[in-house]
Amino acid sequence: MKCKHERAPEHATFCPDCGARLVQLRGDIKVPVPRKRGEKWGANLTVNGERNYISGDTEDEYYAKAYAAKRGLIEIKKTSPKVALGKVIDKFIKDNDSVLSPSTLNAYLSYRNTRFTKYMNANIETINWQRMVNEEARKVKPKTVINAWRLVTAALRHSKYEVPNVNLPKKVKSDRPWLDYDQIQEFLEALQGKPYEIGAILALHGLRRSELLYLTAEDIDTDMGIIHVHGAAVIGEKNKVVYKESNKNITSTRTVHIVIPRLTDLISGKEGRLVTTNPTTLYSSINYLCRSIGLPEVGVHGLRHSYISLCFHLGWNMQTVMLEGGYSNTQTVNEVYRHLAAQDANADVLRMQEFFQNGAKSEQAK
């Protein structure tokens, strides 16, 4: 015989006899039994053929709202359709794929597929954004979380959704390794004859990786002793190199003077692209060489830093450094690179210490 749930108390969730989940009755009106979500009690309620979510701070408040809604005594605020975070990001990327640089697009696709994966199918109206950021911060570096969050906020803004305020992890500023003026000479000696020698020497002329990968033999005027820097080669989708005619910024298009004579010999008789080595291979090869001779593993960009450090050591003025290095403002040079010439400052301190030490010895001799 079918259970009639006669012994079930009012507002009971389950029947004590058959264990079935109950639908509450008030007269001829039926409403679903609520479930607690966080601090609220609620359930989906169908009124006039439309399904909406009703909630209250307590079970009794939920039932009062639900019965009133069924009777048409209160108007139900329609539930917004579910909009998944991943869909919002996909729309942003699709709508901007023709204006984003290949490297930026590649980074966005990577973040879309690897970051905040637990939340990509979640409704943006119900996501606890701070919790999402906190969980990701336990898995990856602060810089990665920050960059992935920038994609999320750009996508939300693009679709006209409110951008939530969250506390992001703090980036730990660390000094990038570089070679000092003595180590540069040692590096160049060990570099001779290596298949990646041209790429490394171009980096030691202050060229960015994207710039030296784009460079052709025709861009170097050996008679004038200058390198015409223009265009960039960046990593695009599926890690393929994409060649762009534009640089990082206006000042990146520049002429750089050849300061390492070996470069002129290396490019003699060459045509086309000067560096065809895979970017990852170039980076790892430079580090392997540094490691083998006991130098800091600086990679490609670390050689650019080394060049700037050498500029300051040799007393170049700021304007020359900016022109040769392709910088758009002095703040970048001051904040990021000026500390690389600290070895000179240390030498000055040592000379001061020697002065007083020698002075003290001279007094003792008297």
TORRO-435832 format. One record per residue (C-alpha): residue number from 1; residue in three letters; x, y, z. Coordinates in nm, 2 decimals. Each point is the difference from the previous one (the first is absolute). Layout:
! TORRO-435832
+-----+---------+--------+--------+--------+
| num | residuo |   east |  north |     up |
+-----+---------+--------+--------+--------+
| NUM |     ALA |      X |      Y |      Z |
...
+-----+---------+--------+--------+--------+
***
This chain:
! TORRO-435832
+-----+---------+--------+--------+--------+
| num | residuo |   east |  north |     up |
+-----+---------+--------+--------+--------+
|   1 |     MET |   0.00 |   0.00 |   0.00 |
|   2 |     LYS |   0.13 |   0.34 |  -0.10 |
|   3 |     CYS |   0.12 |   0.22 |   0.30 |
|   4 |     LYS |  -0.21 |   0.31 |   0.06 |
|   5 |     HIS |   0.26 |   0.16 |   0.22 |
|   6 |     GLU |  -0.27 |   0.06 |   0.27 |
|   7 |     ARG |   0.25 |  -0.01 |   0.28 |
|   8 |     ALA |   0.23 |   0.25 |  -0.16 |
|   9 |     PRO |   0.02 |   0.32 |   0.22 |
|  10 |     GLU |  -0.06 |   0.34 |  -0.17 |
|  11 |     HIS |   0.30 |   0.13 |  -0.20 |
|  12 |     ALA |   0.17 |  -0.34 |   0.03 |
|  13 |     THR |   0.25 |  -0.07 |  -0.28 |
|  14 |     PHE |  -0.04 |  -0.38 |   0.00 |
|  15 |     CYS |  -0.28 |  -0.23 |   0.09 |
|  16 |     PRO |   0.08 |  -0.20 |   0.32 |
|  17 |     ASP |  -0.18 |  -0.30 |  -0.14 |
|  18 |     CYS |   0.13 |  -0.04 |  -0.36 |
|  19 |     GLY |   0.29 |   0.24 |   0.00 |
|  20 |     ALA |  -0.13 |   0.18 |  -0.31 |
|  21 |     ARG |   0.08 |   0.37 |  -0.05 |
|  22 |     LEU |  -0.32 |   0.19 |   0.06 |
|  23 |     VAL |  -0.17 |   0.28 |  -0.18 |
|  24 |     GLN |  -0.17 |   0.24 |   0.25 |
|  25 |     LEU |  -0.37 |   0.05 |  -0.02 |
|  26 |     ARG |  -0.21 |   0.30 |   0.11 |
|  27 |     GLY |  -0.35 |  -0.05 |  -0.11 |
|  28 |     ASP |   0.02 |  -0.08 |  -0.36 |
|  29 |     ILE |   0.34 |   0.17 |  -0.05 |
|  30 |     LYS |   0.32 |  -0.20 |  -0.03 |
|  31 |     VAL |   0.35 |   0.14 |   0.05 |
|  32 |     PRO |   0.33 |  -0.19 |   0.00 |
|  33 |     VAL |   0.19 |  -0.07 |   0.31 |
|  34 |     PRO |   0.30 |   0.25 |   0.03 |
|  35 |     ARG |   0.36 |  -0.08 |   0.04 |
|  36 |     LYS |   0.25 |   0.21 |   0.19 |
|  37 |     ARG |   0.27 |   0.16 |  -0.21 |
|  38 |     GLY |   0.24 |   0.21 |   0.21 |
|  39 |     GLU |  -0.22 |   0.20 |   0.23 |
|  40 |     LYS |  -0.31 |  -0.01 |  -0.21 |
|  41 |     TRP |  -0.28 |  -0.25 |  -0.04 |
|  42 |     GLY |  -0.15 |  -0.04 |  -0.35 |
|  43 |     ALA |  -0.13 |  -0.20 |  -0.29 |
|  44 |     ASN |  -0.10 |   0.04 |  -0.37 |
|  45 |     LEU |  -0.37 |   0.08 |  -0.02 |
|  46 |     THR |  -0.21 |  -0.01 |  -0.32 |
|  47 |     VAL |  -0.26 |   0.28 |  -0.03 |
|  48 |     ASN |  -0.21 |   0.05 |  -0.32 |
|  49 |     GLY |   0.23 |  -0.23 |  -0.18 |
|  50 |     GLU |   0.32 |   0.18 |   0.09 |
|  51 |     ARG |   0.26 |  -0.15 |   0.23 |
|  52 |     ASN |   0.16 |   0.23 |   0.25 |
|  53 |     TYR |   0.20 |  -0.03 |   0.32 |
|  54 |     ILE |  -0.16 |   0.11 |   0.33 |
|  55 |     SER |   0.21 |   0.04 |   0.31 |
|  56 |     GLY |  -0.03 |   0.12 |   0.36 |
|  57 |     ASP |   0.22 |   0.04 |   0.31 |
|  58 |     THR |  -0.20 |  -0.28 |   0.17 |
|  59 |     GLU |  -0.21 |  -0.29 |  -0.11 |
|  60 |     ASP |  -0.32 |   0.18 |   0.12 |
|  61 |     GLU |   0.09 |   0.31 |  -0.20 |
|  62 |     TYR |   0.06 |  -0.21 |  -0.31 |
|  63 |     TYR |  -0.34 |  -0.17 |   0.04 |
|  64 |     ALA |  -0.18 |   0.33 |   0.05 |
|  65 |     LYS |   0.16 |   0.14 |  -0.32 |
|  66 |     ALA |  -0.07 |  -0.31 |  -0.19 |
|  67 |     TYR |  -0.37 |  -0.03 |   0.09 |
|  68 |     ALA |  -0.05 |   0.38 |  -0.06 |
|  69 |     ALA |   0.17 |  -0.03 |  -0.34 |
|  70 |     LYS |  -0.22 |  -0.30 |  -0.10 |
|  71 |     ARG |  -0.31 |   0.20 |   0.09 |
|  72 |     GLY |   0.12 |   0.30 |  -0.19 |
|  73 |     LEU |   0.03 |   0.22 |   0.30 |
|  74 |     ILE |   0.36 |   0.09 |  -0.07 |
|  75 |     GLU |   0.19 |   0.05 |  -0.32 |
|  76 |     ILE |   0.29 |  -0.24 |  -0.05 |
|  77 |     LYS |   0.33 |   0.15 |  -0.11 |
|  78 |     LYS |   0.09 |  -0.19 |  -0.31 |
|  79 |     THR |   0.32 |  -0.20 |   0.03 |
|  80 |     SER |   0.26 |   0.10 |  -0.25 |
|  81 |     PRO |   0.09 |  -0.27 |  -0.25 |
|  82 |     LYS |   0.32 |  -0.18 |   0.08 |
|  83 |     VAL |   0.31 |   0.16 |  -0.16 |
|  84 |     ALA |   0.31 |  -0.21 |   0.04 |
|  85 |     LEU |   0.33 |   0.17 |   0.06 |
|  86 |     GLY |   0.17 |  -0.20 |  -0.28 |
|  87 |     LYS |  -0.26 |   0.12 |  -0.25 |
|  88 |     VAL |   0.06 |   0.36 |   0.10 |
|  89 |     ILE |   0.38 |  -0.04 |  -0.05 |
|  90 |     ASP |  -0.06 |  -0.19 |  -0.33 |
|  91 |     LYS |  -0.21 |   0.29 |  -0.13 |
|  92 |     PHE |   0.26 |   0.26 |   0.10 |
|  93 |     ILE |   0.28 |  -0.19 |  -0.18 |
|  94 |     LYS |  -0.21 |  -0.07 |  -0.31 |
|  95 |     ASP |  -0.11 |   0.37 |  -0.03 |
|  96 |     ASN |   0.36 |   0.12 |   0.04 |
|  97 |     ASP |   0.21 |  -0.26 |  -0.18 |
|  98 |     SER |   0.06 |   0.23 |  -0.30 |
|  99 |     VAL |   0.14 |   0.28 |   0.22 |
| 100 |     LEU |   0.19 |  -0.19 |   0.26 |
| 101 |     SER |   0.37 |  -0.07 |  -0.07 |
| 102 |     PRO |   0.07 |  -0.37 |  -0.07 |
| 103 |     SER |   0.20 |  -0.03 |   0.33 |
| 104 |     THR |  -0.28 |   0.16 |   0.20 |
| 105 |     LEU |  -0.26 |  -0.22 |  -0.16 |
| 106 |     ASN |   0.22 |  -0.31 |   0.07 |
| 107 |     ALA |   0.03 |   0.10 |   0.36 |
| 108 |     TYR |  -0.38 |   0.06 |   0.03 |
| 109 |     LEU |  -0.07 |  -0.34 |  -0.14 |
| 110 |     SER |   0.24 |  -0.16 |   0.24 |
| 111 |     TYR |  -0.16 |   0.17 |   0.30 |
| 112 |     ARG |  -0.34 |  -0.10 |  -0.13 |
| 113 |     ASN |   0.10 |  -0.36 |   0.00 |
| 114 |     THR |   0.22 |  -0.03 |   0.30 |
| 115 |     ARG |  -0.11 |   0.26 |   0.26 |
| 116 |     PHE |  -0.32 |   0.01 |   0.22 |
| 117 |     THR |  -0.10 |  -0.33 |  -0.17 |
| 118 |     LYS |  -0.24 |  -0.09 |   0.29 |
| 119 |     TYR |  -0.21 |   0.31 |  -0.07 |
| 120 |     MET |  -0.01 |   0.02 |  -0.38 |
| 121 |     ASN |  -0.34 |  -0.17 |  -0.02 |
| 122 |     ALA |  -0.13 |   0.18 |   0.31 |
| 123 |     ASN |  -0.27 |   0.28 |  -0.02 |
| 124 |     ILE |   0.17 |   0.34 |   0.04 |
| 125 |     GLU |  -0.29 |   0.11 |   0.22 |
| 126 |     THR |   0.08 |  -0.27 |   0.26 |
| 127 |     ILE |   0.38 |  -0.01 |  -0.01 |
| 128 |     ASN |   0.19 |   0.10 |   0.32 |
| 129 |     TRP |   0.27 |   0.20 |  -0.18 |
| 130 |     GLN |   0.23 |   0.03 |   0.30 |
| 131 |     ARG |  -0.01 |  -0.37 |   0.07 |
| 132 |     MET |   0.07 |  -0.07 |  -0.37 |
| 133 |     VAL |   0.31 |   0.23 |   0.02 |
| 134 |     ASN |   0.12 |  -0.15 |   0.33 |
| 135 |     GLU |  -0.02 |  -0.35 |  -0.13 |
| 136 |     GLU |   0.20 |   0.08 |  -0.31 |
| 137 |     ALA |   0.26 |   0.19 |   0.21 |
| 138 |     ARG |   0.08 |  -0.32 |   0.19 |
| 139 |     LYS |   0.09 |  -0.17 |  -0.32 |
| 140 |     VAL |   0.20 |   0.25 |  -0.21 |
| 141 |     LYS |   0.22 |   0.31 |   0.03 |
| 142 |     PRO |  -0.16 |   0.34 |   0.08 |
| 143 |     LYS |   0.09 |   0.13 |  -0.34 |
| 144 |     THR |  -0.19 |  -0.28 |  -0.17 |
| 145 |     VAL |  -0.31 |   0.06 |   0.21 |
| 146 |     ILE |   0.01 |   0.37 |  -0.06 |
| 147 |     ASN |   0.03 |  -0.05 |  -0.38 |
| 148 |     ALA |  -0.28 |  -0.25 |  -0.01 |
| 149 |     TRP |  -0.22 |   0.23 |   0.21 |
| 150 |     ARG |   0.06 |   0.28 |  -0.25 |
| 151 |     LEU |  -0.15 |  -0.22 |  -0.27 |
| 152 |     VAL |  -0.30 |  -0.07 |   0.22 |
| 153 |     THR |  -0.06 |   0.37 |   0.07 |
| 154 |     ALA |   0.05 |   0.10 |  -0.37 |
| 155 |     ALA |  -0.25 |  -0.27 |  -0.10 |
| 156 |     LEU |  -0.26 |   0.11 |   0.25 |
| 157 |     ARG |   0.04 |   0.37 |  -0.09 |
| 158 |     HIS |  -0.03 |  -0.09 |  -0.37 |
| 159 |     SER |  -0.34 |  -0.17 |   0.06 |
| 160 |     LYS |  -0.12 |   0.29 |   0.22 |
| 161 |     TYR |   0.01 |  -0.19 |   0.33 |
| 162 |     GLU |   0.11 |   0.16 |   0.32 |
| 163 |     VAL |   0.36 |  -0.07 |   0.09 |
| 164 |     PRO |   0.04 |  -0.13 |   0.35 |
| 165 |     ASN |   0.25 |   0.13 |   0.25 |
| 166 |     VAL |   0.24 |  -0.26 |   0.13 |
| 167 |     ASN |   0.33 |  -0.01 |   0.18 |
| 168 |     LEU |   0.27 |  -0.13 |  -0.22 |
| 169 |     PRO |   0.33 |  -0.16 |   0.11 |
| 170 |     LYS |   0.30 |   0.23 |   0.02 |
| 171 |     LYS |   0.27 |  -0.05 |  -0.26 |
| 172 |     VAL |   0.34 |  -0.06 |   0.16 |
| 173 |     LYS |   0.25 |   0.22 |  -0.18 |
| 174 |     SER |   0.32 |  -0.18 |  -0.09 |
| 175 |     ASP |   0.31 |   0.11 |  -0.18 |
| 176 |     ARG |   0.05 |  -0.15 |  -0.34 |
| 177 |     PRO |   0.35 |  -0.16 |  -0.03 |
| 178 |     TRP |   0.25 |   0.17 |  -0.23 |
| 179 |     LEU |   0.36 |  -0.01 |  -0.09 |
| 180 |     ASP |   0.24 |   0.28 |   0.12 |
| 181 |     TYR |   0.26 |   0.15 |  -0.22 |
| 182 |     ASP |   0.26 |  -0.26 |   0.09 |
| 183 |     GLN |  -0.24 |  -0.29 |  -0.05 |
| 184 |     ILE |  -0.11 |   0.13 |  -0.34 |
| 185 |     GLN |   0.35 |  -0.05 |  -0.14 |
| 186 |     GLU |   0.02 |  -0.35 |   0.14 |
| 187 |     PHE |  -0.34 |  -0.08 |  -0.15 |
| 188 |     LEU |   0.10 |   0.13 |  -0.34 |
| 189 |     GLU |   0.32 |  -0.21 |   0.00 |
| 190 |     ALA |  -0.20 |  -0.32 |   0.08 |
| 191 |     LEU |  -0.27 |   0.09 |  -0.25 |
| 192 |     GLN |   0.23 |   0.00 |  -0.31 |
| 193 |     GLY |  -0.10 |  -0.26 |  -0.26 |
| 194 |     LYS |  -0.33 |  -0.09 |   0.17 |
| 195 |     PRO |  -0.30 |  -0.03 |  -0.24 |
| 196 |     TYR |  -0.19 |   0.26 |   0.20 |
| 197 |     GLU |   0.29 |   0.25 |   0.01 |
| 198 |     ILE |  -0.17 |   0.26 |  -0.21 |
| 199 |     GLY |  -0.32 |   0.00 |   0.21 |
| 200 |     ALA |   0.20 |   0.04 |   0.32 |
| 201 |     ILE |   0.21 |   0.29 |  -0.14 |
| 202 |     LEU |  -0.31 |   0.18 |  -0.12 |
| 203 |     ALA |  -0.15 |  -0.03 |   0.34 |
| 204 |     LEU |   0.33 |   0.15 |   0.14 |
| 205 |     HIS |  -0.07 |   0.30 |  -0.23 |
| 206 |     GLY |  -0.32 |   0.06 |   0.20 |
| 207 |     LEU |  -0.24 |  -0.16 |  -0.23 |
| 208 |     ARG |  -0.31 |  -0.17 |   0.14 |
| 209 |     ARG |  -0.07 |  -0.36 |  -0.10 |
| 210 |     SER |  -0.29 |   0.10 |  -0.23 |
| 211 |     GLU |   0.23 |   0.25 |  -0.17 |
| 212 |     LEU |   0.30 |  -0.23 |  -0.07 |
| 213 |     LEU |  -0.23 |  -0.28 |  -0.12 |
| 214 |     TYR |  -0.14 |   0.24 |  -0.26 |
| 215 |     LEU |   0.33 |   0.14 |  -0.12 |
| 216 |     THR |   0.14 |  -0.08 |  -0.34 |
| 217 |     ALA |   0.35 |   0.04 |  -0.15 |
| 218 |     GLU |  -0.13 |   0.28 |  -0.21 |
| 219 |     ASP |  -0.09 |   0.19 |   0.32 |
| 220 |     ILE |   0.37 |   0.04 |   0.09 |
| 221 |     ASP |   0.22 |   0.26 |  -0.17 |
| 222 |     THR |   0.35 |  -0.12 |   0.07 |
| 223 |     ASP |   0.15 |   0.30 |  -0.18 |
| 224 |     MET |  -0.18 |   0.25 |   0.23 |
| 225 |     GLY |   0.03 |  -0.24 |   0.30 |
| 226 |     ILE |  -0.37 |   0.01 |   0.08 |
| 227 |     ILE |  -0.29 |  -0.24 |   0.05 |
| 228 |     HIS |  -0.35 |   0.11 |  -0.12 |
| 229 |     VAL |  -0.24 |  -0.13 |   0.26 |
| 230 |     HIS |  -0.36 |  -0.03 |  -0.12 |
| 231 |     GLY |  -0.27 |  -0.26 |   0.03 |
| 232 |     ALA |  -0.04 |  -0.28 |   0.24 |
| 233 |     ALA |  -0.03 |  -0.38 |   0.01 |
| 234 |     VAL |  -0.23 |  -0.12 |   0.27 |
| 235 |     ILE |  -0.14 |  -0.34 |   0.11 |
| 236 |     GLY |  -0.35 |  -0.05 |  -0.13 |
| 237 |     GLU |  -0.25 |  -0.28 |   0.02 |
| 238 |     LYS |   0.13 |  -0.35 |   0.03 |
| 239 |     ASN |   0.35 |   0.15 |   0.08 |
| 240 |     LYS |   0.06 |   0.10 |  -0.36 |
| 241 |     VAL |   0.22 |   0.31 |  -0.07 |
| 242 |     VAL |  -0.21 |   0.28 |  -0.15 |
| 243 |     TYR |   0.18 |   0.29 |  -0.17 |
| 244 |     LYS |  -0.14 |   0.35 |   0.05 |
| 245 |     GLU |   0.10 |   0.32 |  -0.18 |
| 246 |     SER |  -0.06 |   0.21 |   0.32 |
| 247 |     ASN |   0.21 |   0.01 |   0.31 |
| 248 |     LYS |  -0.08 |   0.01 |   0.37 |
| 249 |     ASN |  -0.03 |   0.38 |  -0.01 |
| 250 |     ILE |   0.10 |   0.29 |  -0.21 |
| 251 |     THR |   0.35 |   0.04 |   0.15 |
| 252 |     SER |   0.07 |  -0.37 |  -0.06 |
| 253 |     THR |   0.05 |   0.08 |  -0.37 |
| 254 |     ARG |   0.35 |   0.14 |   0.01 |
| 255 |     THR |   0.36 |  -0.03 |  -0.12 |
| 256 |     VAL |   0.25 |  -0.17 |   0.23 |
| 257 |     HIS |   0.37 |   0.04 |  -0.04 |
| 258 |     ILE |   0.21 |  -0.31 |  -0.04 |
| 259 |     VAL |   0.23 |  -0.02 |   0.31 |
| 260 |     ILE |   0.12 |  -0.36 |  -0.03 |
| 261 |     PRO |   0.22 |  -0.04 |  -0.31 |
| 262 |     ARG |  -0.06 |  -0.37 |  -0.01 |
| 263 |     LEU |  -0.35 |   0.06 |  -0.13 |
| 264 |     THR |   0.12 |   0.15 |  -0.32 |
| 265 |     ASP |   0.21 |  -0.32 |  -0.07 |
| 266 |     LEU |  -0.29 |  -0.23 |   0.08 |
| 267 |     ILE |  -0.25 |   0.15 |  -0.24 |
| 268 |     SER |   0.24 |   0.03 |  -0.29 |
| 269 |     GLY |  -0.16 |  -0.17 |  -0.31 |
| 270 |     LYS |  -0.33 |  -0.08 |   0.18 |
| 271 |     GLU |  -0.35 |   0.08 |  -0.13 |
| 272 |     GLY |  -0.34 |  -0.01 |   0.15 |
| 273 |     ARG |  -0.08 |  -0.06 |   0.37 |
| 274 |     LEU |   0.31 |   0.00 |   0.21 |
| 275 |     VAL |  -0.15 |  -0.20 |   0.29 |
| 276 |     THR |  -0.20 |  -0.30 |  -0.09 |
| 277 |     THR |   0.05 |  -0.19 |   0.33 |
| 278 |     ASN |  -0.32 |  -0.08 |   0.19 |
| 279 |     PRO |  -0.04 |   0.27 |   0.27 |
| 280 |     THR |  -0.01 |  -0.27 |   0.28 |
| 281 |     THR |   0.31 |  -0.16 |  -0.14 |
| 282 |     LEU |   0.18 |   0.34 |  -0.01 |
| 283 |     TYR |  -0.09 |   0.07 |   0.36 |
| 284 |     SER |   0.10 |  -0.35 |   0.13 |
| 285 |     SER |   0.33 |   0.00 |  -0.21 |
| 286 |     ILE |   0.11 |   0.33 |   0.15 |
| 287 |     ASN |  -0.08 |  -0.12 |   0.35 |
| 288 |     TYR |   0.19 |  -0.33 |  -0.06 |
| 289 |     LEU |   0.31 |   0.19 |  -0.11 |
| 290 |     CYS |  -0.02 |   0.23 |   0.30 |
| 291 |     ARG |  -0.04 |  -0.30 |   0.23 |
| 292 |     SER |   0.29 |  -0.18 |  -0.16 |
| 293 |     ILE |   0.25 |   0.29 |   0.07 |
| 294 |     GLY |  -0.14 |   0.09 |   0.34 |
| 295 |     LEU |  -0.19 |   0.31 |  -0.09 |
| 296 |     PRO |  -0.36 |   0.10 |   0.09 |
| 297 |     GLU |  -0.27 |  -0.15 |  -0.22 |
| 298 |     VAL |  -0.12 |   0.32 |  -0.16 |
| 299 |     GLY |  -0.20 |  -0.12 |  -0.31 |
| 300 |     VAL |  -0.06 |   0.23 |  -0.29 |
| 301 |     HIS |  -0.15 |   0.30 |   0.18 |
| 302 |     GLY |   0.27 |  -0.02 |   0.27 |
| 303 |     LEU |   0.26 |   0.08 |  -0.27 |
| 304 |     ARG |  -0.20 |   0.31 |  -0.09 |
| 305 |     HIS |   0.02 |   0.09 |   0.37 |
| 306 |     SER |   0.37 |  -0.06 |  -0.01 |
| 307 |     TYR |   0.04 |   0.24 |  -0.29 |
| 308 |     ILE |  -0.18 |   0.27 |   0.19 |
| 309 |     SER |   0.21 |  -0.06 |   0.31 |
| 310 |     LEU |   0.31 |   0.04 |  -0.22 |
| 311 |     CYS |  -0.13 |   0.32 |  -0.14 |
| 312 |     PHE |  -0.02 |   0.15 |   0.35 |
| 313 |     HIS |   0.34 |  -0.14 |   0.09 |
| 314 |     LEU |   0.15 |   0.18 |  -0.30 |
| 315 |     GLY |  -0.17 |   0.32 |   0.10 |
| 316 |     TRP |  -0.26 |   0.03 |  -0.28 |
| 317 |     ASN |  -0.26 |   0.28 |   0.06 |
| 318 |     MET |  -0.36 |  -0.09 |   0.05 |
| 319 |     GLN |  -0.11 |   0.13 |  -0.34 |
| 320 |     THR |   0.25 |  -0.23 |  -0.19 |
| 321 |     VAL |  -0.11 |  -0.30 |   0.20 |
| 322 |     MET |  -0.36 |   0.06 |  -0.08 |
| 323 |     LEU |   0.06 |   0.05 |  -0.37 |
| 324 |     GLU |   0.22 |  -0.30 |  -0.04 |
| 325 |     GLY |  -0.22 |  -0.22 |   0.22 |
| 326 |     GLY |  -0.33 |   0.11 |  -0.14 |
| 327 |     TYR |  -0.15 |   0.13 |   0.32 |
| 328 |     SER |  -0.30 |   0.24 |   0.01 |
| 329 |     ASN |   0.05 |   0.15 |   0.34 |
| 330 |     THR |   0.27 |   0.04 |   0.26 |
| 331 |     GLN |  -0.20 |  -0.16 |   0.28 |
| 332 |     THR |   0.05 |  -0.35 |  -0.15 |
| 333 |     VAL |   0.37 |   0.05 |  -0.03 |
| 334 |     ASN |   0.03 |   0.15 |   0.35 |
| 335 |     GLU |  -0.22 |  -0.25 |   0.18 |
| 336 |     VAL |   0.10 |  -0.32 |  -0.18 |
| 337 |     TYR |   0.35 |   0.04 |  -0.12 |
| 338 |     ARG |   0.19 |   0.26 |   0.20 |
| 339 |     HIS |   0.06 |  -0.24 |   0.29 |
| 340 |     LEU |   0.19 |  -0.23 |  -0.24 |
| 341 |     ALA |   0.30 |   0.23 |   0.02 |
| 342 |     ALA |   0.03 |  -0.06 |   0.38 |
| 343 |     GLN |   0.34 |  -0.16 |  -0.05 |
| 344 |     ASP |   0.13 |   0.35 |  -0.08 |
| 345 |     ALA |  -0.14 |   0.13 |   0.32 |
| 346 |     ASN |   0.15 |  -0.28 |   0.19 |
| 347 |     ALA |   0.34 |   0.08 |  -0.15 |
| 348 |     ASP |  -0.04 |   0.36 |   0.11 |
| 349 |     VAL |  -0.07 |  -0.11 |   0.36 |
| 350 |     LEU |   0.31 |  -0.22 |  -0.01 |
| 351 |     ARG |   0.22 |   0.29 |  -0.12 |
| 352 |     MET |  -0.14 |   0.21 |   0.29 |
| 353 |     GLN |   0.08 |  -0.28 |   0.25 |
| 354 |     GLU |   0.35 |  -0.05 |  -0.14 |
| 355 |     PHE |   0.06 |   0.38 |   0.04 |
| 356 |     PHE |  -0.08 |  -0.01 |   0.37 |
| 357 |     GLN |   0.19 |  -0.33 |   0.05 |
| 358 |     ASN |   0.31 |   0.14 |  -0.17 |
| 359 |     GLY |  -0.04 |   0.32 |   0.19 |
| 360 |     ALA |   0.00 |  -0.18 |   0.33 |
| 361 |     LYS |   0.30 |  -0.21 |  -0.10 |
| 362 |     SER |   0.19 |   0.31 |  -0.09 |
| 363 |     GLU |  -0.07 |   0.16 |   0.34 |
| 364 |     GLN |   0.13 |  -0.32 |   0.17 |
| 365 |     ALA |   0.32 |   0.01 |  -0.20 |
| 366 |     LYS |   0.07 |   0.35 |   0.12 |
+-----+---------+--------+--------+--------+
***
